[in-house]
Amino acid sequence: MENIAEGRVPGATEGKAPSDVAGGGEHLSKSNEDYIESIYRIMREEGGERGVRSVDVAEQLDVSKASVNKAVTTLRNAGYVEQNRYGRIQLTDSGVSYARRVWRCHRMLRSFLERDLGVDPKTADAEACLMEHALSADTQDRWLAYLEKQGIQVEE
């Protein structure tokens, strides 16, 4: 069985948006989902126990630091992030759950586009980023089940 590494989401609740599954505040916009996913990815890559710097998020997403600060305010108000006194950003438990789901969906879509449809990796990654925000949790779970039947695991 093929294994696609980098972040597993525990069992999801059928038909729920990522925010419902995460137990957090509101459902986020595509843009804010990109920010929470970026924070999560940086935390995983750098072992972000101390949190991540907004400049690192800005660099990864190719946006301004002011845009990151605005998104962090929205994410903090929704209960998905906290900021320590040094300005480092930490995901709350509900933020981690939400971000894991978005990141796992991204990897699932990217894998499907590359492996099953033969899309080149750069295009597959960009298009997965666009598509991940449009799928319900139920559709994501069904797609994941389909891939698992094909011998493909999308997990940590």
N, C-alpha and C positions, 0 to 999 in steps of 0.2 A: 504494500500500500504506500502510495506517495504521501509525503508529509510536507505541508507548507507551514513553515514556522512563523512566529512573531505575534503572539497575543491571542489567547482563547477567551471567548466569552462564555461564562457558565450558561446553563440552560435558559433559553429565552421564553418569554411569555407570548403565546400566539396572538397575532393581531394587534400588538401594542407597538407604539412608537418607541424609539430608544429611550426617551425620557421616562416613559411609563415603566419600562423594564428596569431602568436604573433607579427608579424611586426618587428621582430628583424633581426639580421644578418643571418649567415649561419645556415644550419641544423647541429645539433650536433651529435657527435658519441655516441654510447651506453654508453660509460664510462662518457662522459661529461653530458649526460642526467641524469645519476645516480647522479652526483654531483649537478646539478641544482635542481633536485628533493629533494635531501637531504637538501640543503639550504632552500628550500621552506618548507619542513616538520619541520625543526628546528624552522624556523621563526614562523610557525603556533603554534607549541607546546609551544614556549617560548615567544610569543608576540614580535617578533624580530624587533621592531621599531628601535632599535639601531644597528641592524645587528646581524650576527652570527659569532662566533669564528671559525677559521679554525680547531682548535683542536676538536671542537664538531662535525664538518663534518667528520674529520678523524676517530673519535671514532665511529660514526654511521655507516660508511662504512667499518670500519676495514682496513684502509689504513694509510700510513704515512702522516705526515703533509706536507712533500715535494710534495707528489702526489696531495694533495689538492691545494697547492700553484701553481703548474703547471696548474691544471684544472682551477683555478680562473683566471690565466693569459689568458687562451683561452676564458673563458666565458666573461671576461672584454673586450678582443679584439673584440668579437662578439657582444658586446653591451648588454649583459644579466646581468652583475653584475657591481657593483662599490665597492670600498674599501675605508673606511674612514681613517683618519690619525692614528687611533688606530688599524688598521688592520681588523676591523669588516667588514664582507661581507654583502652587501645589494643587493637584486634583483632590477633591473630596471623594469619599467612597462612591457617591452617586455619580460624580464626574468620571471616575475610573470606569464604572460600569457602562456609562454612556459612551465614553471614548473607545473602550474595547469593542463595543458592538459596531461602531462606525468603522474602526480600523479593520476589524475582521471582515466586514462586508467589503471593504475596499480590496483586501487581499483575495477574497473569494472571487470577486468580479475580475480582477486583474488576472488571476490564474485561469479562469474560464476563457477570457478573451485570448490570452496567449496560447494556452494548451489546446483548447477545443476549436477555436476559430482561427488560430494562426496569426493573430494581430501582433505586430512588432511590440516589444516590451515598452518602449517609451510611449507609444500611442495607447497601449493597453492601460498603462498607469494613469495617464491623463484622463482617459475615458472612464475608467473605474472611479476616479475621483468625482466625476460628474454624476455618474449613475448611482453611487452609494447613497446619495441623499434622497433619492426618489422611491426607494423600495421600503415597503412596510416590513416590520419585524417578521411577520408571518411569511412573506415572500422570501425574505432572507433565509429563514429557517428551512423552507421547502427547497430552496436552491442548494443550500448546504447539504441537506439530506440527499439530493440528487447527486451532488459531487461525491459524497461519501459512498453512494452505491457504485460510482465509477472507480472507487478505490483511491479517492483524493481526500486527504484530511487537511482542513484549515484550522490549525491550532497552534498553541505556544511551542 
